[in-house]
Amino acid sequence: MKTIAFFLASLRWQDIVDLLLNSYILFRLYVLFRGTVMVRVLTGLALLWIAQLLSGRLGLILTSWVIQGIIAAGALIIIIVFRNEIRSVFQARSLRSILWGFPRHSVQTPIEAITAAVYELARRRIGALMVIPGEKDLGDIFQNGIPVDARISREMLVSIFWPDNPVHDGAAVLNGDRIAQVGAILPLSRREDLPSHYGTRHRAAAGLTEQSDSLVIVVSEETGRVVAARSGRLVPIEDNLSLARMLAEHTGQSAPGEPPRDERIDYAVAGLICLILVVGVWFSFSRGEETLTSLEIPIEYLKRSAGMEIVETSAGAVRLDLSGSGPLIRALRPEQVKVQVVLEKMGAGAHSIVLTPDMVRLPPGIGLKKMTPTTVEITLDMVGEKSLPIQVDWVGPLPKDLRIVSVEVDPPRTRVVGSRSDLSAIATIYTEKVSTTGIESSGSLAIGLVLPEGTTGIAPGAADRVTVHYEVAPPTP
């Protein structure tokens, strides 16, 4: 219970949006591919993923590694093997139906009509062969018969297999509520263990179901008995209720007399399962095995009062010890982490600020273990300007036969910016150093200024370079 409480307390709105968004994407994939073989394959991959997690928890390193490789290969196999199904699903739907629409109710196979027709044919000892395809495309497994596209009814099925009908020896392919083909020729089974009293129709039914997931219903012309073939097995059907249940199971609908299945319940259960799976993946990814790292992050000072400047600080950066799952820690970049201190309403003078975890901005899934230092000392002061005279910083000796008789600086003054307490102690600003060693005659030079300690820069519009005009003369006798 403590783990669940901690998990709920640590959730942020970003985490909730992340979970809901990915759950919805997984649910939409289920809706789009519902009823296809790909859903079964994805279900198998999900079970493999759960097995991989359990093997990792139990310390079965090799097993976990093998399953992880199978999952990676399985994802590639899905794209290659089911590329046609994926293309057909997305080509057949609009953007709206892909994002939030639901498919219309699938066409219901008329089970009662098929059952009635089968047992009327059985009672009259009229041979029949009916194919109800599964999810696998029959493709070139059998020789196509004559396209019909007629609605399934008891009378239509009986008339197809009536002895005087030219197509009565072939198979009828039933697709949804339509008769798709009649007179189809099915591949015969080469099995030698089939009973001797099974004729060509029974061997054809077994042959087709050995190569596909179809259900084939056979009515014997000699005995009038009904047999169903599925997965290569021939199963005798004792009565019409047993046949109706088998048809309902194969087509995924309710048998006659049973309450209809509510697709909304199926979708609700699927949505709940998608949410559980995504929460499990997210939890194992963001809250899995803990990995530690340390980063040196500069402190950002925000919302200083107008005209206020940081004069001095005891620390420009803090050391953060962070934890999280291995993938998140490896993907972490220093620019994703921020330490922000708000200086709003702080006046001039020295301040001691306690650094708290809420001042640290971290990506989702990353936790703060330790912060060093936990206190920062800063000094604030009002920013001001001061006009200072400019003095040339001469260095080195002049030749013995020369002396500087006059110096003119243009402009003679400039304005600097800094804290008022520092500016009050500054009387002069110097130029960069000017060597007198190479001076042989009067001249001029352009040179930059050196900011005094305690200033933050030259005021806007003030000169940051000056021209020095100097005059030299021989020493006075």
C-alpha positions, 0 to 999 in steps of 0.5 A, a space after each residue: 500500500 505504501 508503494 501505491 501511495 508513493 506512486 500516486 503522490 509522485 504523479 504529475 499532470 505530465 505523467 497522467 497525460 503521458 499515460 492516457 495518450 499512450 493508452 489511447 494510441 494502443 486502444 486505437 490500434 486494437 480497434 483498427 486491427 480487431 479481429 485480425 491475426 495481428 492482434 493475436 501476435 501483439 498479444 503474444 509479444 505483450 505476454 513475452 514482455 511480461 515474461 521478460 520483466 519477471 525473468 529480470 526480477 528473478 535474476 535470470 539474465 540469459 532468459 531475460 536477454 533472449 526474450 528481449 531479443 525475441 521481442 525486438 525481432 517480433 516487432 520487425 517481423 510484424 512490419 514485414 509479414 503483416 505489411 499488407 494488412 497494415 496498408 489495407 487497414 489505413 488505406 480503407 479508413 479516413 483520418 477521423 475513423 483512424 483517430 476516434 471512429 469505431 467500425 460499424 458492427 460486423 456483418 452477422 453470419 445467419 447461423 439459423 439459416 445455415 443450421 436449418 439448411 444443413 439439417 434439411 440436406 442431411 434429412 434428405 441425404 443430399 451431400 453438401 460442402 460449406 466453407 466458412 473462412 476464418 481470419 487467414 486469407 484463403 488466397 490460392 489454397 483452393 480453385 475458385 468457383 463461380 462468384 455468386 454474391 447472394 444472401 444466405 438463406 435456407 432455400 438458397 443453400 438447399 438449392 445449391 446442393 440439389 442433385 440437379 444443380 450443376 455446381 452441387 459437387 463443389 463447395 459453397 464459400 460463405 462470407 458473412 451473410 453472403 454466399 461468395 462462391 459456389 462450385 469451388 474445388 478444395 484440396 484433398 487431404 493426403 492423410 492415411 489415418 482418415 476412416 475408410 467411410 469418409 468420401 471425397 467431400 470429407 477429404 476435401 474438408 480436411 485438406 482445406 482446414 489443414 492449410 487454413 483456419 476455415 471451418 468446413 461443414 460436410 453433409 454425407 450423401 450416403 449416411 446423412 451425417 453432419 461432420 465439421 472440419 477444423 484445424 485438420 480434424 473431423 468432428 461429428 456433429 450430433 444435433 443442430 444446437 451443437 452446430 450452431 454453437 460451433 458456428 457462433 464460436 468460429 464467427 465470434 457471435 452469439 448462438 441463437 437463443 443466447 444473449 447478444 454480445 455487447 461490443 461496448 463491453 468488449 471495447 471497455 475491457 480492451 481499453 482497461 487492459 491497454 491502460 494497465 499495460 501502458 502503466 506497467 511499461 511506464 512504471 518499469 521504464 521510469 521507476 525501474 532499477 535506480 541509477 545515480 548520476 551527479 551534475 554541476 548546474 549553474 544557479 539562475 537568479 530570477 525576478 530581481 527588483 528593478 535596478 538591483 544587481 548581484 554584487 557577490 555570491 558564495 556559489 555560482 553553481 550547485 552539485 545535484 545527485 540525481 536518480 532514475 531508471 537507466 535509460 532516463 539517466 543515460 538520456 539526461 542532458 545538463 540543459 534539461 536541469 535547472 536550479 532557479 532562485 527567485 530574488 523578488 522583493 529582496 532589498 539591498 544588502 546581504 541575504 542567506 538563501 536556503 536551496 530547496 527541492 522545489 527550486 530544482 527543475 527536473 525532467 519527468 522520471 528523474 528524482 533529486 537525491 542530494 544538493 550541495 551546497 544547501 545555502 547560498 549567500 548573496 549580496 544585492 545593491 542598487 545599480 547606478 552610474 558614475 562619470 569618471 575621469 580617464 587616465 592613461 596607464 603608462 608603463 616602461 621607461 622613455 628613451 633618455 633623451 625624451 620626455 612627455 610634455 603633454 597628454 590629452 585624452 579624447 573624450 576625457 571622461 566616461 560613465 560606468 555602471 555598477 553597484 552604488 556602494 562600489 562606485 562611491 569608492 572609485 575615482 578614476 578609470 584607466 586605459 589599457 597599458 601603454 608602453 613608452 619604450 617604443 615612443 620616439 616622437 609625438 603622436 596619437 593612439 586609440 586604446 580601450 578602457 579597463 573596468 575598475 573592480 566593482 563595476 559591471 560595464 560601461 553605461 549605454 552611449 558612453 565611450 569604451 575607447 579613447 584617443 590619446 594625443 601625446 607630445 614628447 620633447 627633449 629634456 630641458 638643459 
